[in-house]
Amino acid sequence: MREAMSHVGIICPNVPGHLNPMVALADAIRTRGHQVTFFLLGVPPSSIAAAGFKVVALGGTIFPADQYQAEIEKLGALRDRAALKHTLAIGARAADAMLEVGPAVVRANGVTALVVDQASFPGGTIADQVGIPFATVCNALLLHPDPNVPPYFTHWYPRDAWWARIRNRIAWAGLNRLYAPIVTRIQAHRRRFGLPVPAGLADLWSNTLQMSQQPELFEFPRCALPAQVRFVGPLRLPGGYQPVSFPWELLDGRPLIYASLGTLQNRIAGTFRVIAEACEGLDAQVVISTGHGVSPEMLGNLPGRPIVVSYAPQLDLLRRSTLAVTHAGLNTVLDAMATGTPLVALPVTNEQPGIAARVAWIGAGEVVANQQVTPQALRAAVVRVRSTRSYRAAAERVRDAIQVAGGAPRAAELIEQRLALRTPEQIPKEVPRFDVDNEIISAGELSYRKEGARVDAGGSVEREPRLGPR
C-alpha cells in the first residue's frame, strides 16, 4: 500500500506582501504531491480559495476577523515609528489568538509539518506543541540580530568601525524591548506546556530550515548566520497571479517610470502627488499604482497626467521601465531587481528603511528619506538614477543572482528534504493536474490562466501561452 502524502500547514500574516510569496511556495509544495492548508488571521482572501487551498481561521473570539482587518487598514495610514509600534501591537494580539487557537486547529486538520513566516512568531511554538517539524520562511528582511548589521528599521549602512557596532547593538537592544510583549507571551505559553523556553526572538525560528526570499547578494555582510539559513530568492508562481486589466493603449512610447507604494502602507495620497510633480516635464511617461490604498479618482488631476490605476500588472510594467519609484517593500524591490530595473526608494516604515539601504548599498538605486520627500529632492534622484548606467548594471547583477537562486521550487525541495516529508509515488487525486496545450500544470496555476495568457507574480500578462515543461 502506498504511504499517505504529507499535509503541510502554512502560517503567515494575512497581508499581500506575505501571502503572495506563500501562495507560490504552497503551489510548489503541492506540485510535489503534498496537501497544503493555510492557517490565517483575518478574512480569508479570495486569492487563496481561487488557488484551491483550504483556509482555517486562527483568530477565534480573541482576535476576530473583522477586528484584524480593521487594524491592518489602520496600519496603512501610519508612518515611521507609529507604524512600527502599531505593527508590533497587532503582533502581540495575534500571538494571544494563535497560541490559544493554533495548536487545536492544526492538530484537528491532521497537519504533519508547518511552514511558518518569520513574522508569525508563535508558529514554531504551535508546531512544537503539536509535535511536528517546521520550517521558517523570511518573506521580509532577515530579522536575525548581528552587531555587523543595522536593524531592519534603520537606514544605516554596515560599517567596519567600533562605533557602528556599538550603535547597532544599542538599536538591536531597543528592538528587542519592542518585541518583548510578544516574546514574553510565547515564553509563558511554553512554560505552561513544558516546552523549552526561548531566550529571545532568534530562538523562535526553526533550527532545521530557515529560508529567505532575498538572494544572498541582497544582504549586508554578517558575522554569521545559523547553518540552517538558505537564500532561495523571490517566491513566485511560475504562471503568476490573477490577471490584472490595464489600459495598455494609453502608453505613448516614451520611456516609462513605474511608481508604487505597495498594497499596505499606501494610504498616503500626498506622496503620489509628489511623485507626479517630481516627474513632470521629464522625458518619461509615469504609471502610478495606488495598490487599492486610495482610488485613482481621489487623486484628481495629477501634474504631468500620469496613468493612475488601483492595481497594476507590476512585473510587465517593470520590464518596460527605465526606473521604479517605490516605498521599498521587499516584494516590489525584488520584482524590480528581477527585471534589472533601478530604483528610487521612498521608505515609509517597518523594514522599508533597511531594504532601501540595501538598494543604495549595492548601487541599484537611491533613497529619499520619508521626511525629505519633496518634488525637488525626488526629481534630482530620479534624474541621477535614470542617467547613470551603473545603477542599472547593479540591478542586473541582482537579477542574475535571482535567476540562479531557485525560488519557490528550490524552497519546496528543501522543505521536503529537511522536514522529511513523505513523498507519494504519484501525484494524488486530490491535486488535479490538467493538460493545457500539451503542458501539465497544477490546479492552482490553471485557476489563474485566462485565454492562453500567463500572468507573472506582479499580475502582468505575458502573451506567450507556453511555459515549457515543468
C-alpha positions in Angstrom: 0.0 0.0 0.0 1.3 3.4 -0.9 2.2 5.6 2.1 0.0 8.7 2.5 1.4 12.1 1.4 2.4 14.8 4.0 0.0 17.5 5.0 1.8 20.9 5.2 0.2 23.8 7.1 1.2 27.4 6.3 1.0 30.2 8.8 1.8 33.8 7.8 0.4 37.4 8.2 -2.7 37.9 6.2 -1.3 40.8 4.0 -0.4 40.6 0.3 3.4 41.0 0.9 3.5 37.8 2.9 0.6 35.9 1.4 1.7 36.2 -2.3 5.1 34.5 -1.7 3.5 31.9 0.5 0.9 31.0 -2.2 3.8 30.5 -4.7 5.6 28.2 -2.1 2.3 26.4 -1.4 1.8 25.7 -5.1 5.4 24.4 -5.4 4.8 22.1 -2.3 1.5 20.9 -3.8 3.2 20.2 -7.1 5.5 17.8 -5.3 2.4 15.9 -4.2 1.7 17.2 -0.7 -1.5 18.6 0.7 -1.4 22.2 1.8 -3.7 24.2 4.2 -3.4 27.9 5.2 -4.0 29.0 8.8 -4.7 32.7 8.9 -6.0 35.5 11.0 -8.5 37.9 9.4 -10.8 37.5 6.5 -9.6 34.7 4.1 -8.5 36.4 0.8 -10.2 35.2 -2.3 -6.9 34.5 -4.0 -6.2 31.6 -1.6 -9.5 29.9 -2.4 -9.0 30.6 -6.1 -5.7 28.8 -6.0 -7.5 25.8 -4.5 -6.2 25.9 -0.9 -8.2 25.4 2.2 -8.1 28.2 4.8 -8.6 27.7 8.5 -9.2 30.6 10.8 -6.8 31.3 13.7 -8.4 34.3 15.5 -11.3 32.8 17.2 -13.0 35.2 19.6 -9.7 36.5 20.8 -8.9 38.4 17.5 -12.0 38.2 15.3 -11.5 38.6 11.6 -13.2 42.0 11.3 -11.0 43.4 14.0 -7.9 42.1 12.5 -8.8 43.7 9.1 -9.5 47.0 10.8 -6.1 47.0 12.5 -4.4 46.3 9.2 -6.3 49.1 7.4 -5.3 51.5 10.2 -1.6 50.5 9.7 -1.9 51.6 6.0 -2.3 55.2 7.1 0.6 55.4 9.6 4.3 56.2 9.1 7.6 55.8 10.8 7.7 54.8 14.4 3.9 55.0 14.8 3.5 52.4 12.1 6.2 50.1 13.6 4.6 50.3 17.1 1.2 49.5 15.6 2.6 46.6 13.7 4.0 45.2 17.0 0.7 45.8 18.8 -1.0 43.7 16.1 1.6 41.1 16.6 1.1 40.9 20.3 -2.7 40.5 20.0 -2.1 38.0 17.1 0.2 36.0 19.4 -2.6 35.6 22.0 -5.0 34.3 19.4 -2.6 32.0 17.7 -1.3 30.4 20.9 -4.8 29.8 22.2 -6.4 28.6 18.9 -3.5 27.4 16.8 -2.5 24.0 18.3 -6.0 22.7 18.4 -6.9 23.6 14.8 -3.6 22.4 13.4 -3.9 19.1 15.2 -7.6 18.8 14.2 -6.7 19.2 10.5 -4.1 16.4 10.5 -1.2 18.6 9.6 2.2 16.8 9.7 4.5 19.8 9.2 4.3 23.6 9.3 5.8 26.3 7.2 5.8 29.5 9.2 6.5 33.1 8.2 9.3 34.6 10.3 7.0 37.4 11.4 4.4 34.9 12.7 6.4 34.4 15.9 4.1 31.9 17.7 4.1 29.5 14.7 7.1 27.4 15.9 5.5 27.0 19.3 2.4 25.7 17.7 4.5 23.1 15.8 6.4 22.2 19.0 3.1 21.8 21.0 1.6 19.6 18.3 4.8 17.7 17.9 5.5 18.3 14.3 8.5 19.7 12.4 8.5 23.2 11.0 10.5 25.5 8.6 10.8 29.3 8.8 10.3 31.5 5.7 11.7 35.0 5.8 9.3 36.9 3.4 10.7 40.2 4.6 14.3 41.0 5.6 16.1 38.7 7.8 15.4 39.6 11.4 18.5 37.9 12.9 20.4 40.2 15.3 24.0 40.8 14.3 26.3 43.6 15.5 27.7 43.9 12.0 24.2 44.6 10.6 22.0 47.6 11.4 18.4 46.6 12.4 15.9 46.5 9.6 14.1 49.6 10.7 17.2 51.8 10.3 18.6 53.5 7.2 22.2 52.8 8.1 24.8 51.0 6.0 27.1 48.4 7.5 30.4 50.0 8.7 33.6 48.3 9.9 34.0 50.6 12.9 33.7 50.2 16.6 31.2 53.0 16.9 29.0 51.4 14.3 28.9 48.1 16.1 28.0 49.8 19.3 25.3 51.7 17.6 23.9 48.5 16.1 23.9 46.7 19.4 22.0 49.6 21.0 19.5 49.6 18.2 19.0 45.8 18.4 18.5 46.0 22.1 15.9 48.7 21.6 14.1 46.5 19.1 14.2 43.6 21.5 12.4 45.7 24.0 9.7 46.5 21.5 9.3 42.7 20.8 9.3 41.8 24.5 5.5 41.7 24.8 5.3 39.1 22.1 8.3 37.1 23.3 7.1 37.0 26.9 3.7 35.7 25.8 5.4 32.9 23.9 7.7 32.1 26.8 4.8 31.9 29.3 2.9 29.6 27.0 5.8 27.3 26.5 6.4 27.1 30.3 2.7 26.2 30.7 3.1 23.2 28.4 6.5 22.1 29.5 8.3 23.2 26.3 11.9 24.6 26.2 11.7 28.3 26.8 13.4 30.5 24.2 15.8 33.2 25.4 14.9 35.7 22.7 13.4 36.3 19.3 16.0 34.3 17.3 15.2 31.2 19.3 11.6 31.2 17.9 12.7 30.2 14.4 13.3 26.8 13.1 16.6 25.0 13.9 16.0 22.7 10.9 15.4 25.1 8.0 15.1 28.9 7.5 14.7 30.3 4.0 15.0 33.9 2.8 13.3 35.5 -0.2 16.4 37.6 -0.6 19.2 36.5 -2.9 22.4 36.4 -0.9 23.8 39.3 -2.8 21.0 41.5 -1.4 22.0 41.1 2.2 24.6 43.0 4.2 27.8 41.1 5.3 27.2 39.3 8.5 29.3 37.9 11.3 27.5 34.6 11.0 24.1 33.1 10.2 22.7 29.9 11.6 23.7 26.9 9.4 20.1 26.2 8.5 19.6 29.6 6.7 19.3 29.3 2.9 18.9 32.2 0.4 16.4 30.9 -2.2 15.4 34.2 -3.9 11.9 35.5 -4.6 9.0 33.1 -4.2 6.8 33.4 -7.3 4.3 31.3 -9.1 5.6 30.0 -12.4 2.3 31.0 -14.1 1.7 34.1 -11.9 -1.2 35.6 -10.0 -4.6 36.8 -11.0 -4.8 38.7 -14.3 -4.9 42.5 -14.0 -6.5 44.7 -16.6 -4.5 47.7 -17.7 -5.1 50.4 -20.3 -2.1 49.5 -22.5 -3.4 51.7 -25.3 -2.5 54.7 -23.2 1.2 54.1 -23.3 2.6 56.6 -25.8 6.1 55.2 -26.4 8.0 57.5 -24.0 10.4 55.9 -21.5 8.4 54.5 -18.6 8.6 55.3 -14.9 6.6 52.9 -12.7 5.6 54.1 -9.2 4.0 52.1 -6.4 3.7 52.3 -2.7 2.7 48.7 -2.4 -0.5 47.2 -1.0 -0.2 48.0 2.7 1.4 51.4 3.6 -0.2 53.1 0.6 -2.9 55.4 2.0 -0.7 58.5 1.9 -2.3 60.3 -1.0 0.1 63.3 -0.8 3.1 61.1 -1.8 1.5 60.1 -5.1 1.1 63.8 -5.9 4.8 64.5 -5.0 5.8 61.6 -7.3 3.8 63.1 -10.2 5.1 66.6 -9.7 8.7 65.3 -9.5 8.5 63.6 -12.8 6.5 66.3 -14.6 8.4 67.6 -17.6 10.9 64.7 -17.8 11.1 62.7 -21.0 9.1 59.9 -19.5 5.5 58.6 -19.0 4.6 57.8 -15.4 2.3 54.9 -14.3 1.2 55.1 -10.7 -0.4 52.1 -8.9 -2.2 53.0 -5.7 -2.5 49.4 -4.5 -6.1 49.9 -3.6 -5.0 52.3 -0.9 -6.7 55.2 -2.4 -8.9 55.3 -5.5 -7.4 57.0 -8.6 -10.4 59.3 -8.6 -9.5 60.7 -5.2 -6.1 61.8 -6.5 -7.7 64.1 -9.1 -5.7 65.6 -12.0 -2.0 65.0 -11.1 0.8 67.0 -12.6 2.1 65.5 -15.9 -1.1 63.5 -16.3 0.3 60.1 -15.3 -1.7 56.9 -15.8 -3.1 56.1 -12.4 -4.6 52.7 -11.6 -5.8 50.9 -8.5 -3.7 47.8 -9.2 -1.1 47.2 -11.9 0.5 44.3 -13.8 3.7 45.1 -11.9 6.3 42.8 -13.5 5.2 43.5 -17.0 5.4 47.3 -16.4 8.8 46.9 -14.7 10.2 45.1 -17.7 9.3 48.1 -19.8 10.5 50.7 -17.3 13.7 52.8 -17.1 13.1 53.3 -13.4 10.8 52.4 -10.5 9.8 54.7 -7.6 8.8 52.6 -4.6 8.1 52.5 -0.9 10.9 49.8 -0.7 8.6 46.9 0.2 10.6 43.7 -0.3 8.4 42.2 -2.9 8.3 45.3 -5.1 12.0 45.7 -4.8 12.7 42.1 -5.7 10.3 42.4 -8.7 12.3 45.4 -9.8 15.6 43.6 -9.3 14.3 40.5 -11.1 13.9 42.7 -14.2 17.1 44.6 -13.7 15.2 47.9 -13.1 16.9 50.5 -10.9 15.0 52.2 -8.1 14.4 55.4 -6.2 13.2 54.3 -2.8 10.9 56.3 -0.5 10.7 54.1 2.6 7.8 54.6 4.9 8.2 52.3 7.9 8.9 48.9 9.3 11.6 47.1 7.3 11.4 49.5 4.3 14.3 51.8 5.5 16.6 48.7 5.7 15.5 47.5 2.3 16.1 50.9 0.8 19.6 51.0 2.5 20.4 47.7 0.7 19.3 49.1 -2.6 21.6 52.0 -2.2 24.4 49.9 -0.7 24.6 47.6 -3.7 24.3 50.6 -6.1 21.0 49.7 -7.7 19.3 53.0 -6.8 19.0 55.9 -4.4 17.0 56.7 -1.3 15.0 59.8 -0.4 14.1 59.6 3.3 10.5 59.9 4.2 11.0 63.3 6.0 12.8 64.6 2.9 10.4 63.6 0.1 9.9 66.8 -1.8 9.3 67.2 -5.5 12.8 68.8 -5.9 14.6 66.1 -3.9 12.8 63.2 -5.7 13.3 64.8 -9.1 17.0 65.1 -8.6 17.2 61.4 -7.5 15.1 60.3 -10.5 17.3 62.2 -12.9 20.5 60.8 -11.5 19.4 57.2 -11.5 18.0 57.3 -15.0 21.1 59.0 -16.4 23.8 56.9 -14.7 24.4 53.4 -16.2 25.9 52.0 -13.0 22.5 51.8 -11.3 21.0 49.6 -13.9 24.2 47.5 -14.0 23.9 46.8 -10.3 20.2 45.9 -10.6 21.1 43.5 -13.4 23.7 41.8 -11.1 21.0 41.1 -8.6 18.7 39.9 -11.4 21.4 37.4 -12.4 21.6 36.2 -8.7 17.9 35.8 -8.5 17.8 33.7 -11.7 20.1 31.0 -10.1 18.7 31.1 -6.6 16.0 28.6 -7.2 12.9 30.4 -5.9 9.8 28.5 -4.8 10.7 25.2 -6.5 14.0 25.1 -4.6 12.3 26.2 -1.3 9.8 23.3 -1.7 12.5 20.9 -2.4 14.4 22.0 0.8 11.2 21.7 2.9 10.6 18.2 1.6 14.2 17.1 2.4 14.7 18.9 5.7 11.3 18.2 7.2 11.4 14.6 5.9 8.0 14.9 4.2 6.5 11.7 3.0 6.9 11.6 -0.8 4.0 9.8 -2.6 4.7 7.6 -5.6 2.5 9.8 -7.8 0.5 13.0 -7.6 -2.6 12.2 -5.5 -6.0 12.5 -6.9 -6.8 15.4 -4.5 -4.4 17.6 -6.5 -5.9 17.7 -10.0 -3.5 18.1 -13.0 -4.6 19.5 -16.3 -3.2 19.2 -19.8 -3.1 22.7 -21.4 -1.5 22.8 -24.8 0.4 19.6 -24.0 1.7 21.1 -20.8 0.9 19.6 -17.4 0.1 22.3 -14.8 -1.4 22.4 -11.3 -4.9 23.3 -10.4 -3.6 26.5 -8.7 -1.9 27.7 -11.8 -4.8 26.7 -14.0 -7.1 28.9 -12.0 -5.1 31.9 -13.0 -4.9 31.1 -16.7 -7.0 33.1 -19.0 -7.4 32.8 -22.7 -3.9 31.3 -23.2 -2.1 34.1 -21.4 0.1 33.6 -18.3 0.4 36.1 -15.6 3.6 37.0 -13.7 3.9 37.5 -9.9 3.0 41.1 -10.1 0.0 40.4 -12.2 1.4 41.2 -15.6 0.1 39.2 -18.6 2.6 37.6 -21.0 1.2 36.7 -24.3 3.3 33.6 -24.9 0.9 30.9 -23.8 3.5 28.1 -23.3 5.5 27.9 -20.1 7.7 25.0 -21.2 7.9 21.6 -19.4 8.0 21.5 -15.6 
